[in-house]
Amino acid sequence: MCVMPISNILVKSLSESVKCPICLDYYNDPRLLPCLHTFCFTCITELANHCTKSDHSDAEYRFICPLRDGTFLTQHQLKDLPVNQVAKNMVELLLTSCSEKEDKVPWDFCTENSGKRWCLGCCQQFCSKCLIAHNSETKHITVPIAERAAYRCNKHIDEVLKLWCTYCKLPVCSTCLTDDNQHSQHLEAIESIYKIVNETRTSMETCLQ
Protein backbone atom coordinates (compact mmCIF):
# COMPACT_ATOMS: atom_id res chain seq x y z
CA MET A 1 0.00 0.00 0.00
CA CYS A 2 1.32 3.44 -0.95
CA VAL A 3 0.99 6.13 1.68
CA MET A 4 1.73 9.80 1.00
CA PRO A 5 2.76 11.71 4.16
CA ILE A 6 1.20 15.13 4.69
CA SER A 7 4.60 16.81 4.29
CA ASN A 8 5.03 15.23 0.86
CA ILE A 9 1.50 16.22 -0.15
CA LEU A 10 2.39 19.83 0.67
CA VAL A 11 5.65 19.58 -1.29
CA LYS A 12 3.86 18.14 -4.30
CA SER A 13 1.20 20.86 -4.13
CA LEU A 14 3.89 23.51 -3.83
CA SER A 15 5.83 22.11 -6.79
CA GLU A 16 2.76 22.35 -9.01
CA SER A 17 2.26 26.00 -8.05
CA VAL A 18 5.70 27.02 -9.29
CA LYS A 19 5.48 25.56 -12.79
CA CYS A 20 5.22 27.72 -15.88
CA PRO A 21 1.82 27.44 -17.67
CA ILE A 22 3.65 27.47 -21.01
CA CYS A 23 6.47 24.91 -20.67
CA LEU A 24 4.87 23.10 -17.69
CA ASP A 25 8.29 22.94 -16.03
CA TYR A 26 9.63 24.74 -12.96
CA TYR A 27 9.96 28.48 -13.49
CA ASN A 28 13.25 29.57 -15.02
CA ASP A 29 13.76 33.31 -14.47
CA PRO A 30 10.07 33.84 -13.54
CA ARG A 31 8.60 37.19 -14.60
CA LEU A 32 5.45 38.77 -13.17
CA LEU A 33 2.84 40.25 -15.49
CA PRO A 34 0.60 43.16 -14.41
CA CYS A 35 -2.25 40.65 -14.03
CA LEU A 36 -0.03 38.80 -11.49
CA HIS A 37 0.35 35.72 -13.69
CA THR A 38 3.91 34.38 -13.83
CA PHE A 39 5.83 32.81 -16.73
CA CYS A 40 9.43 31.90 -17.53
CA PHE A 41 11.03 34.93 -19.19
CA THR A 42 12.23 32.80 -22.11
CA CYS A 43 8.78 31.23 -22.58
CA ILE A 44 6.84 34.48 -22.56
CA THR A 45 9.39 36.22 -24.80
CA GLU A 46 9.49 33.43 -27.38
CA LEU A 47 5.70 33.27 -27.47
CA ALA A 48 5.45 37.03 -27.92
CA ASN A 49 8.06 36.99 -30.70
CA HIS A 50 6.21 34.19 -32.46
CA CYS A 51 2.96 36.15 -32.33
CA THR A 52 4.73 39.29 -33.53
CA LYS A 53 6.11 37.49 -36.60
CA SER A 54 2.62 36.32 -37.53
CA ASP A 55 1.14 39.80 -37.11
CA HIS A 56 1.14 41.92 -40.27
CA SER A 57 -0.01 45.25 -38.86
CA ASP A 58 2.29 48.25 -38.76
CA ALA A 59 1.12 49.36 -35.33
CA GLU A 60 3.06 48.41 -32.22
CA TYR A 61 2.14 44.86 -31.37
CA ARG A 62 0.17 44.30 -28.16
CA PHE A 63 0.64 40.86 -26.65
CA ILE A 64 -2.17 39.33 -24.60
CA CYS A 65 -1.53 37.25 -21.47
CA PRO A 66 -1.49 33.54 -22.48
CA LEU A 67 -4.08 32.84 -19.77
CA ARG A 68 -6.49 35.13 -21.61
CA ASP A 69 -7.47 37.37 -18.73
CA GLY A 70 -7.66 40.46 -20.91
CA THR A 71 -4.24 41.87 -19.99
CA PHE A 72 -2.28 43.35 -22.91
CA LEU A 73 1.42 44.21 -23.03
CA THR A 74 3.72 45.76 -25.61
CA GLN A 75 7.12 44.34 -26.57
CA HIS A 76 8.75 47.11 -24.53
CA GLN A 77 6.76 46.16 -21.44
CA LEU A 78 7.71 42.49 -21.84
CA LYS A 79 11.40 43.36 -21.64
CA ASP A 80 10.89 45.23 -18.37
CA LEU A 81 8.75 42.66 -16.56
CA PRO A 82 9.84 42.34 -12.91
CA VAL A 83 11.27 39.10 -11.54
CA ASN A 84 8.89 37.14 -9.32
CA GLN A 85 11.39 36.71 -6.51
CA VAL A 86 9.01 34.63 -4.39
CA ALA A 87 8.50 32.08 -7.17
CA LYS A 88 12.23 32.07 -7.92
CA ASN A 89 13.11 31.35 -4.28
CA MET A 90 10.50 28.60 -4.05
CA VAL A 91 11.86 26.85 -7.15
CA GLU A 92 15.42 27.03 -5.84
CA LEU A 93 14.26 25.55 -2.54
CA LEU A 94 12.41 22.70 -4.25
CA LEU A 95 15.30 21.90 -6.60
CA THR A 96 17.74 21.85 -3.69
CA SER A 97 15.45 19.50 -1.79
CA CYS A 98 15.04 17.31 -4.87
CA SER A 99 18.81 17.14 -5.38
CA GLU A 100 19.39 16.13 -1.76
CA LYS A 101 16.83 13.34 -2.01
CA GLU A 102 18.27 11.76 -5.15
CA ASP A 103 20.60 9.54 -3.11
CA LYS A 104 17.67 8.04 -1.20
CA VAL A 105 16.48 4.78 -2.71
CA PRO A 106 13.00 4.57 -1.09
CA TRP A 107 10.44 6.53 -3.05
CA ASP A 108 9.62 9.78 -1.20
CA PHE A 109 5.86 9.23 -1.36
CA CYS A 110 5.81 5.49 -0.61
CA THR A 111 6.62 3.94 2.76
CA GLU A 112 6.63 0.30 1.76
CA ASN A 113 8.38 0.02 -1.61
CA SER A 114 11.77 0.81 -3.07
CA GLY A 115 12.11 3.20 -5.96
CA LYS A 116 12.30 1.44 -9.31
CA ARG A 117 11.99 4.25 -11.85
CA TRP A 118 12.91 7.94 -11.94
CA CYS A 119 10.56 10.42 -13.62
CA LEU A 120 12.40 13.09 -15.59
CA GLY A 121 9.38 15.39 -15.47
CA CYS A 122 8.44 15.10 -11.79
CA CYS A 123 11.99 14.65 -10.46
CA GLN A 124 10.65 11.83 -8.30
CA GLN A 125 11.31 8.14 -7.68
CA PHE A 126 8.43 5.71 -8.15
CA CYS A 127 7.87 2.19 -6.86
CA SER A 128 6.29 -0.39 -9.16
CA LYS A 129 2.76 0.15 -7.82
CA CYS A 130 2.88 3.94 -7.82
CA LEU A 131 4.40 3.98 -11.29
CA ILE A 132 1.19 2.51 -12.70
CA ALA A 133 -0.86 5.37 -11.27
CA HIS A 134 1.74 7.92 -12.38
CA ASN A 135 1.79 6.65 -15.97
CA SER A 136 -2.00 6.76 -16.17
CA GLU A 137 -1.99 10.48 -15.37
CA THR A 138 1.08 11.76 -17.22
CA LYS A 139 3.10 11.20 -20.38
CA HIS A 140 6.39 11.83 -18.62
CA ILE A 141 9.43 9.73 -19.43
CA THR A 142 10.71 7.45 -16.66
CA VAL A 143 14.10 5.72 -16.53
CA PRO A 144 15.71 3.13 -14.23
CA ILE A 145 16.99 4.63 -10.97
CA ALA A 146 20.56 3.65 -11.84
CA GLU A 147 20.41 5.66 -15.10
CA ARG A 148 18.97 8.93 -13.78
CA ALA A 149 22.38 10.63 -13.57
CA ALA A 150 22.78 10.25 -17.34
CA TYR A 151 19.80 12.55 -17.87
CA ARG A 152 21.27 15.43 -15.88
CA CYS A 153 22.82 18.35 -17.73
CA ASN A 154 26.62 18.34 -17.38
CA LYS A 155 26.73 22.15 -17.34
CA HIS A 156 23.74 22.69 -15.06
CA ILE A 157 23.61 19.77 -12.63
CA ASP A 158 20.23 20.76 -11.18
CA GLU A 159 18.57 20.63 -14.59
CA VAL A 160 17.16 17.66 -16.50
CA LEU A 161 17.84 17.25 -20.23
CA LYS A 162 14.30 17.76 -21.52
CA LEU A 163 15.01 19.48 -24.85
CA TRP A 164 16.75 18.50 -28.06
CA CYS A 165 18.66 20.87 -30.33
CA THR A 166 18.10 19.53 -33.83
CA TYR A 167 20.83 21.85 -35.12
CA CYS A 168 23.57 20.53 -32.80
CA LYS A 169 22.04 17.04 -32.45
CA LEU A 170 22.43 17.30 -28.68
CA PRO A 171 20.13 17.15 -25.64
CA VAL A 172 19.94 20.42 -23.69
CA CYS A 173 18.23 21.73 -20.57
CA SER A 174 16.13 24.89 -20.31
CA THR A 175 19.03 26.81 -18.71
CA CYS A 176 21.23 26.02 -21.72
CA LEU A 177 18.90 28.17 -23.82
CA THR A 178 19.56 31.25 -21.71
CA ASP A 179 23.10 30.75 -20.40
CA ASP A 180 24.69 29.06 -23.39
CA ASN A 181 25.41 31.41 -26.30
CA GLN A 182 25.61 28.48 -28.69
CA HIS A 183 22.14 27.02 -28.10
CA SER A 184 20.46 30.38 -27.50
CA GLN A 185 21.00 31.04 -31.21
CA HIS A 186 19.20 27.82 -32.14
CA LEU A 187 15.81 28.44 -30.51
CA GLU A 188 13.92 27.56 -33.69
CA ALA A 189 15.70 24.19 -33.73
CA ILE A 190 14.80 23.29 -30.15
CA GLU A 191 12.22 20.56 -29.68
CA SER A 192 10.84 18.77 -26.67
CA ILE A 193 12.50 15.43 -26.06
CA TYR A 194 9.13 14.21 -24.83
CA LYS A 195 7.56 15.18 -28.16
CA ILE A 196 10.26 13.40 -30.15
CA VAL A 197 10.05 10.25 -28.04
CA ASN A 198 6.25 10.16 -28.16
CA GLU A 199 6.21 10.67 -31.93
CA THR A 200 8.76 7.89 -32.38
CA ARG A 201 6.80 5.61 -30.06
CA THR A 202 3.54 6.31 -31.93
CA SER A 203 5.24 5.64 -35.26
CA MET A 204 6.61 2.32 -34.02
CA GLU A 205 3.23 1.27 -32.62
CA THR A 206 1.59 2.10 -35.95
CA CYS A 207 4.12 -0.01 -37.83
CA LEU A 208 3.53 -2.95 -35.48
CA GLN A 209 -0.23 -2.90 -35.97
ChimeraX commands (.cxc) that place a marker at each C-alpha (Angstrom):
marker #1 position 0.00,0.00,0.00 radius 0.5
marker #1 position 1.32,3.44,-0.95 radius 0.5
marker #1 position 0.99,6.13,1.68 radius 0.5
marker #1 position 1.73,9.80,1.00 radius 0.5
marker #1 position 2.76,11.71,4.16 radius 0.5
marker #1 position 1.20,15.13,4.69 radius 0.5
marker #1 position 4.60,16.81,4.29 radius 0.5
marker #1 position 5.03,15.23,0.86 radius 0.5
marker #1 position 1.50,16.22,-0.15 radius 0.5
marker #1 position 2.39,19.83,0.67 radius 0.5
marker #1 position 5.65,19.58,-1.29 radius 0.5
marker #1 position 3.86,18.14,-4.30 radius 0.5
marker #1 position 1.20,20.86,-4.13 radius 0.5
marker #1 position 3.89,23.51,-3.83 radius 0.5
marker #1 position 5.83,22.11,-6.79 radius 0.5
marker #1 position 2.76,22.35,-9.01 radius 0.5
marker #1 position 2.26,26.00,-8.05 radius 0.5
marker #1 position 5.70,27.02,-9.29 radius 0.5
marker #1 position 5.48,25.56,-12.79 radius 0.5
marker #1 position 5.22,27.72,-15.88 radius 0.5
marker #1 position 1.82,27.44,-17.67 radius 0.5
marker #1 position 3.65,27.47,-21.01 radius 0.5
marker #1 position 6.47,24.91,-20.67 radius 0.5
marker #1 position 4.87,23.10,-17.69 radius 0.5
marker #1 position 8.29,22.94,-16.03 radius 0.5
marker #1 position 9.63,24.74,-12.96 radius 0.5
marker #1 position 9.96,28.48,-13.49 radius 0.5
marker #1 position 13.25,29.57,-15.02 radius 0.5
marker #1 position 13.76,33.31,-14.47 radius 0.5
marker #1 position 10.07,33.84,-13.54 radius 0.5
marker #1 position 8.60,37.19,-14.60 radius 0.5
marker #1 position 5.45,38.77,-13.17 radius 0.5
marker #1 position 2.84,40.25,-15.49 radius 0.5
marker #1 position 0.60,43.16,-14.41 radius 0.5
marker #1 position -2.25,40.65,-14.03 radius 0.5
marker #1 position -0.03,38.80,-11.49 radius 0.5
marker #1 position 0.35,35.72,-13.69 radius 0.5
marker #1 position 3.91,34.38,-13.83 radius 0.5
marker #1 position 5.83,32.81,-16.73 radius 0.5
marker #1 position 9.43,31.90,-17.53 radius 0.5
marker #1 position 11.03,34.93,-19.19 radius 0.5
marker #1 position 12.23,32.80,-22.11 radius 0.5
marker #1 position 8.78,31.23,-22.58 radius 0.5
marker #1 position 6.84,34.48,-22.56 radius 0.5
marker #1 position 9.39,36.22,-24.80 radius 0.5
marker #1 position 9.49,33.43,-27.38 radius 0.5
marker #1 position 5.70,33.27,-27.47 radius 0.5
marker #1 position 5.45,37.03,-27.92 radius 0.5
marker #1 position 8.06,36.99,-30.70 radius 0.5
marker #1 position 6.21,34.19,-32.46 radius 0.5
marker #1 position 2.96,36.15,-32.33 radius 0.5
marker #1 position 4.73,39.29,-33.53 radius 0.5
marker #1 position 6.11,37.49,-36.60 radius 0.5
marker #1 position 2.62,36.32,-37.53 radius 0.5
marker #1 position 1.14,39.80,-37.11 radius 0.5
marker #1 position 1.14,41.92,-40.27 radius 0.5
marker #1 position -0.01,45.25,-38.86 radius 0.5
marker #1 position 2.29,48.25,-38.76 radius 0.5
marker #1 position 1.12,49.36,-35.33 radius 0.5
marker #1 position 3.06,48.41,-32.22 radius 0.5
marker #1 position 2.14,44.86,-31.37 radius 0.5
marker #1 position 0.17,44.30,-28.16 radius 0.5
marker #1 position 0.64,40.86,-26.65 radius 0.5
marker #1 position -2.17,39.33,-24.60 radius 0.5
marker #1 position -1.53,37.25,-21.47 radius 0.5
marker #1 position -1.49,33.54,-22.48 radius 0.5
marker #1 position -4.08,32.84,-19.77 radius 0.5
marker #1 position -6.49,35.13,-21.61 radius 0.5
marker #1 position -7.47,37.37,-18.73 radius 0.5
marker #1 position -7.66,40.46,-20.91 radius 0.5
marker #1 position -4.24,41.87,-19.99 radius 0.5
marker #1 position -2.28,43.35,-22.91 radius 0.5
marker #1 position 1.42,44.21,-23.03 radius 0.5
marker #1 position 3.72,45.76,-25.61 radius 0.5
marker #1 position 7.12,44.34,-26.57 radius 0.5
marker #1 position 8.75,47.11,-24.53 radius 0.5
marker #1 position 6.76,46.16,-21.44 radius 0.5
marker #1 position 7.71,42.49,-21.84 radius 0.5
marker #1 position 11.40,43.36,-21.64 radius 0.5
marker #1 position 10.89,45.23,-18.37 radius 0.5
marker #1 position 8.75,42.66,-16.56 radius 0.5
marker #1 position 9.84,42.34,-12.91 radius 0.5
marker #1 position 11.27,39.10,-11.54 radius 0.5
marker #1 position 8.89,37.14,-9.32 radius 0.5
marker #1 position 11.39,36.71,-6.51 radius 0.5
marker #1 position 9.01,34.63,-4.39 radius 0.5
marker #1 position 8.50,32.08,-7.17 radius 0.5
marker #1 position 12.23,32.07,-7.92 radius 0.5
marker #1 position 13.11,31.35,-4.28 radius 0.5
marker #1 position 10.50,28.60,-4.05 radius 0.5
marker #1 position 11.86,26.85,-7.15 radius 0.5
marker #1 position 15.42,27.03,-5.84 radius 0.5
marker #1 position 14.26,25.55,-2.54 radius 0.5
marker #1 position 12.41,22.70,-4.25 radius 0.5
marker #1 position 15.30,21.90,-6.60 radius 0.5
marker #1 position 17.74,21.85,-3.69 radius 0.5
marker #1 position 15.45,19.50,-1.79 radius 0.5
marker #1 position 15.04,17.31,-4.87 radius 0.5
marker #1 position 18.81,17.14,-5.38 radius 0.5
marker #1 position 19.39,16.13,-1.76 radius 0.5
marker #1 position 16.83,13.34,-2.01 radius 0.5
marker #1 position 18.27,11.76,-5.15 radius 0.5
marker #1 position 20.60,9.54,-3.11 radius 0.5
marker #1 position 17.67,8.04,-1.20 radius 0.5
marker #1 position 16.48,4.78,-2.71 radius 0.5
marker #1 position 13.00,4.57,-1.09 radius 0.5
marker #1 position 10.44,6.53,-3.05 radius 0.5
marker #1 position 9.62,9.78,-1.20 radius 0.5
marker #1 position 5.86,9.23,-1.36 radius 0.5
marker #1 position 5.81,5.49,-0.61 radius 0.5
marker #1 position 6.62,3.94,2.76 radius 0.5
marker #1 position 6.63,0.30,1.76 radius 0.5
marker #1 position 8.38,0.02,-1.61 radius 0.5
marker #1 position 11.77,0.81,-3.07 radius 0.5
marker #1 position 12.11,3.20,-5.96 radius 0.5
marker #1 position 12.30,1.44,-9.31 radius 0.5
marker #1 position 11.99,4.25,-11.85 radius 0.5
marker #1 position 12.91,7.94,-11.94 radius 0.5
marker #1 position 10.56,10.42,-13.62 radius 0.5
marker #1 position 12.40,13.09,-15.59 radius 0.5
marker #1 position 9.38,15.39,-15.47 radius 0.5
marker #1 position 8.44,15.10,-11.79 radius 0.5
marker #1 position 11.99,14.65,-10.46 radius 0.5
marker #1 position 10.65,11.83,-8.30 radius 0.5
marker #1 position 11.31,8.14,-7.68 radius 0.5
marker #1 position 8.43,5.71,-8.15 radius 0.5
marker #1 position 7.87,2.19,-6.86 radius 0.5
marker #1 position 6.29,-0.39,-9.16 radius 0.5
marker #1 position 2.76,0.15,-7.82 radius 0.5
marker #1 position 2.88,3.94,-7.82 radius 0.5
marker #1 position 4.40,3.98,-11.29 radius 0.5
marker #1 position 1.19,2.51,-12.70 radius 0.5
marker #1 position -0.86,5.37,-11.27 radius 0.5
marker #1 position 1.74,7.92,-12.38 radius 0.5
marker #1 position 1.79,6.65,-15.97 radius 0.5
marker #1 position -2.00,6.76,-16.17 radius 0.5
marker #1 position -1.99,10.48,-15.37 radius 0.5
marker #1 position 1.08,11.76,-17.22 radius 0.5
marker #1 position 3.10,11.20,-20.38 radius 0.5
marker #1 position 6.39,11.83,-18.62 radius 0.5
marker #1 position 9.43,9.73,-19.43 radius 0.5
marker #1 position 10.71,7.45,-16.66 radius 0.5
marker #1 position 14.10,5.72,-16.53 radius 0.5
marker #1 position 15.71,3.13,-14.23 radius 0.5
marker #1 position 16.99,4.63,-10.97 radius 0.5
marker #1 position 20.56,3.65,-11.84 radius 0.5
marker #1 position 20.41,5.66,-15.10 radius 0.5
marker #1 position 18.97,8.93,-13.78 radius 0.5
marker #1 position 22.38,10.63,-13.57 radius 0.5
marker #1 position 22.78,10.25,-17.34 radius 0.5
marker #1 position 19.80,12.55,-17.87 radius 0.5
marker #1 position 21.27,15.43,-15.88 radius 0.5
marker #1 position 22.82,18.35,-17.73 radius 0.5
marker #1 position 26.62,18.34,-17.38 radius 0.5
marker #1 position 26.73,22.15,-17.34 radius 0.5
marker #1 position 23.74,22.69,-15.06 radius 0.5
marker #1 position 23.61,19.77,-12.63 radius 0.5
marker #1 position 20.23,20.76,-11.18 radius 0.5
marker #1 position 18.57,20.63,-14.59 radius 0.5
marker #1 position 17.16,17.66,-16.50 radius 0.5
marker #1 position 17.84,17.25,-20.23 radius 0.5
marker #1 position 14.30,17.76,-21.52 radius 0.5
marker #1 position 15.01,19.48,-24.85 radius 0.5
marker #1 position 16.75,18.50,-28.06 radius 0.5
marker #1 position 18.66,20.87,-30.33 radius 0.5
marker #1 position 18.10,19.53,-33.83 radius 0.5
marker #1 position 20.83,21.85,-35.12 radius 0.5
marker #1 position 23.57,20.53,-32.80 radius 0.5
marker #1 position 22.04,17.04,-32.45 radius 0.5
marker #1 position 22.43,17.30,-28.68 radius 0.5
marker #1 position 20.13,17.15,-25.64 radius 0.5
marker #1 position 19.94,20.42,-23.69 radius 0.5
marker #1 position 18.23,21.73,-20.57 radius 0.5
marker #1 position 16.13,24.89,-20.31 radius 0.5
marker #1 position 19.03,26.81,-18.71 radius 0.5
marker #1 position 21.23,26.02,-21.72 radius 0.5
marker #1 position 18.90,28.17,-23.82 radius 0.5
marker #1 position 19.56,31.25,-21.71 radius 0.5
marker #1 position 23.10,30.75,-20.40 radius 0.5
marker #1 position 24.69,29.06,-23.39 radius 0.5
marker #1 position 25.41,31.41,-26.30 radius 0.5
marker #1 position 25.61,28.48,-28.69 radius 0.5
marker #1 position 22.14,27.02,-28.10 radius 0.5
marker #1 position 20.46,30.38,-27.50 radius 0.5
marker #1 position 21.00,31.04,-31.21 radius 0.5
marker #1 position 19.20,27.82,-32.14 radius 0.5
marker #1 position 15.81,28.44,-30.51 radius 0.5
marker #1 position 13.92,27.56,-33.69 radius 0.5
marker #1 position 15.70,24.19,-33.73 radius 0.5
marker #1 position 14.80,23.29,-30.15 radius 0.5
marker #1 position 12.22,20.56,-29.68 radius 0.5
marker #1 position 10.84,18.77,-26.67 radius 0.5
marker #1 position 12.50,15.43,-26.06 radius 0.5
marker #1 position 9.13,14.21,-24.83 radius 0.5
marker #1 position 7.56,15.18,-28.16 radius 0.5
marker #1 position 10.26,13.40,-30.15 radius 0.5
marker #1 position 10.05,10.25,-28.04 radius 0.5
marker #1 position 6.25,10.16,-28.16 radius 0.5
marker #1 position 6.21,10.67,-31.93 radius 0.5
marker #1 position 8.76,7.89,-32.38 radius 0.5
marker #1 position 6.80,5.61,-30.06 radius 0.5
marker #1 position 3.54,6.31,-31.93 radius 0.5
marker #1 position 5.24,5.64,-35.26 radius 0.5
marker #1 position 6.61,2.32,-34.02 radius 0.5
marker #1 position 3.23,1.27,-32.62 radius 0.5
marker #1 position 1.59,2.10,-35.95 radius 0.5
marker #1 position 4.12,-0.01,-37.83 radius 0.5
marker #1 position 3.53,-2.95,-35.48 radius 0.5
marker #1 position -0.23,-2.90,-35.97 radius 0.5
marker link #1:1,2 radius 0.2
marker link #1:2,3 radius 0.2
marker link #1:3,4 radius 0.2
marker link #1:4,5 radius 0.2
marker link #1:5,6 radius 0.2
marker link #1:6,7 radius 0.2
marker link #1:7,8 radius 0.2
marker link #1:8,9 radius 0.2
marker link #1:9,10 radius 0.2
marker link #1:10,11 radius 0.2
marker link #1:11,12 radius 0.2
marker link #1:12,13 radius 0.2
marker link #1:13,14 radius 0.2
marker link #1:14,15 radius 0.2
marker link #1:15,16 radius 0.2
marker link #1:16,17 radius 0.2
marker link #1:17,18 radius 0.2
marker link #1:18,19 radius 0.2
marker link #1:19,20 radius 0.2
marker link #1:20,21 radius 0.2
marker link #1:21,22 radius 0.2
marker link #1:22,23 radius 0.2
marker link #1:23,24 radius 0.2
marker link #1:24,25 radius 0.2
marker link #1:25,26 radius 0.2
marker link #1:26,27 radius 0.2
marker link #1:27,28 radius 0.2
marker link #1:28,29 radius 0.2
marker link #1:29,30 radius 0.2
marker link #1:30,31 radius 0.2
marker link #1:31,32 radius 0.2
marker link #1:32,33 radius 0.2
marker link #1:33,34 radius 0.2
marker link #1:34,35 radius 0.2
marker link #1:35,36 radius 0.2
marker link #1:36,37 radius 0.2
marker link #1:37,38 radius 0.2
marker link #1:38,39 radius 0.2
marker link #1:39,40 radius 0.2
marker link #1:40,41 radius 0.2
marker link #1:41,42 radius 0.2
marker link #1:42,43 radius 0.2
marker link #1:43,44 radius 0.2
marker link #1:44,45 radius 0.2
marker link #1:45,46 radius 0.2
marker link #1:46,47 radius 0.2
marker link #1:47,48 radius 0.2
marker link #1:48,49 radius 0.2
marker link #1:49,50 radius 0.2
marker link #1:50,51 radius 0.2
marker link #1:51,52 radius 0.2
marker link #1:52,53 radius 0.2
marker link #1:53,54 radius 0.2
marker link #1:54,55 radius 0.2
marker link #1:55,56 radius 0.2
marker link #1:56,57 radius 0.2
marker link #1:57,58 radius 0.2
marker link #1:58,59 radius 0.2
marker link #1:59,60 radius 0.2
marker link #1:60,61 radius 0.2
marker link #1:61,62 radius 0.2
marker link #1:62,63 radius 0.2
marker link #1:63,64 radius 0.2
marker link #1:64,65 radius 0.2
marker link #1:65,66 radius 0.2
marker link #1:66,67 radius 0.2
marker link #1:67,68 radius 0.2
marker link #1:68,69 radius 0.2
marker link #1:69,70 radius 0.2
marker link #1:70,71 radius 0.2
marker link #1:71,72 radius 0.2
marker link #1:72,73 radius 0.2
marker link #1:73,74 radius 0.2
marker link #1:74,75 radius 0.2
marker link #1:75,76 radius 0.2
marker link #1:76,77 radius 0.2
marker link #1:77,78 radius 0.2
marker link #1:78,79 radius 0.2
marker link #1:79,80 radius 0.2
marker link #1:80,81 radius 0.2
marker link #1:81,82 radius 0.2
marker link #1:82,83 radius 0.2
marker link #1:83,84 radius 0.2
marker link #1:84,85 radius 0.2
marker link #1:85,86 radius 0.2
marker link #1:86,87 radius 0.2
marker link #1:87,88 radius 0.2
marker link #1:88,89 radius 0.2
marker link #1:89,90 radius 0.2
marker link #1:90,91 radius 0.2
marker link #1:91,92 radius 0.2
marker link #1:92,93 radius 0.2
marker link #1:93,94 radius 0.2
marker link #1:94,95 radius 0.2
marker link #1:95,96 radius 0.2
marker link #1:96,97 radius 0.2
marker link #1:97,98 radius 0.2
marker link #1:98,99 radius 0.2
marker link #1:99,100 radius 0.2
marker link #1:100,101 radius 0.2
marker link #1:101,102 radius 0.2
marker link #1:102,103 radius 0.2
marker link #1:103,104 radius 0.2
marker link #1:104,105 radius 0.2
marker link #1:105,106 radius 0.2
marker link #1:106,107 radius 0.2
marker link #1:107,108 radius 0.2
marker link #1:108,109 radius 0.2
marker link #1:109,110 radius 0.2
marker link #1:110,111 radius 0.2
marker link #1:111,112 radius 0.2
marker link #1:112,113 radius 0.2
marker link #1:113,114 radius 0.2
marker link #1:114,115 radius 0.2
marker link #1:115,116 radius 0.2
marker link #1:116,117 radius 0.2
marker link #1:117,118 radius 0.2
marker link #1:118,119 radius 0.2
marker link #1:119,120 radius 0.2
marker link #1:120,121 radius 0.2
marker link #1:121,122 radius 0.2
marker link #1:122,123 radius 0.2
marker link #1:123,124 radius 0.2
marker link #1:124,125 radius 0.2
marker link #1:125,126 radius 0.2
marker link #1:126,127 radius 0.2
marker link #1:127,128 radius 0.2
marker link #1:128,129 radius 0.2
marker link #1:129,130 radius 0.2
marker link #1:130,131 radius 0.2
marker link #1:131,132 radius 0.2
marker link #1:132,133 radius 0.2
marker link #1:133,134 radius 0.2
marker link #1:134,135 radius 0.2
marker link #1:135,136 radius 0.2
marker link #1:136,137 radius 0.2
marker link #1:137,138 radius 0.2
marker link #1:138,139 radius 0.2
marker link #1:139,140 radius 0.2
marker link #1:140,141 radius 0.2
marker link #1:141,142 radius 0.2
marker link #1:142,143 radius 0.2
marker link #1:143,144 radius 0.2
marker link #1:144,145 radius 0.2
marker link #1:145,146 radius 0.2
marker link #1:146,147 radius 0.2
marker link #1:147,148 radius 0.2
marker link #1:148,149 radius 0.2
marker link #1:149,150 radius 0.2
marker link #1:150,151 radius 0.2
marker link #1:151,152 radius 0.2
marker link #1:152,153 radius 0.2
marker link #1:153,154 radius 0.2
marker link #1:154,155 radius 0.2
marker link #1:155,156 radius 0.2
marker link #1:156,157 radius 0.2
marker link #1:157,158 radius 0.2
marker link #1:158,159 radius 0.2
marker link #1:159,160 radius 0.2
marker link #1:160,161 radius 0.2
marker link #1:161,162 radius 0.2
marker link #1:162,163 radius 0.2
marker link #1:163,164 radius 0.2
marker link #1:164,165 radius 0.2
marker link #1:165,166 radius 0.2
marker link #1:166,167 radius 0.2
marker link #1:167,168 radius 0.2
marker link #1:168,169 radius 0.2
marker link #1:169,170 radius 0.2
marker link #1:170,171 radius 0.2
marker link #1:171,172 radius 0.2
marker link #1:172,173 radius 0.2
marker link #1:173,174 radius 0.2
marker link #1:174,175 radius 0.2
marker link #1:175,176 radius 0.2
marker link #1:176,177 radius 0.2
marker link #1:177,178 radius 0.2
marker link #1:178,179 radius 0.2
marker link #1:179,180 radius 0.2
marker link #1:180,181 radius 0.2
marker link #1:181,182 radius 0.2
marker link #1:182,183 radius 0.2
marker link #1:183,184 radius 0.2
marker link #1:184,185 radius 0.2
marker link #1:185,186 radius 0.2
marker link #1:186,187 radius 0.2
marker link #1:187,188 radius 0.2
marker link #1:188,189 radius 0.2
marker link #1:189,190 radius 0.2
marker link #1:190,191 radius 0.2
marker link #1:191,192 radius 0.2
marker link #1:192,193 radius 0.2
marker link #1:193,194 radius 0.2
marker link #1:194,195 radius 0.2
marker link #1:195,196 radius 0.2
marker link #1:196,197 radius 0.2
marker link #1:197,198 radius 0.2
marker link #1:198,199 radius 0.2
marker link #1:199,200 radius 0.2
marker link #1:200,201 radius 0.2
marker link #1:201,202 radius 0.2
marker link #1:202,203 radius 0.2
marker link #1:203,204 radius 0.2
marker link #1:204,205 radius 0.2
marker link #1:205,206 radius 0.2
marker link #1:206,207 radius 0.2
marker link #1:207,208 radius 0.2
marker link #1:208,209 radius 0.2
view
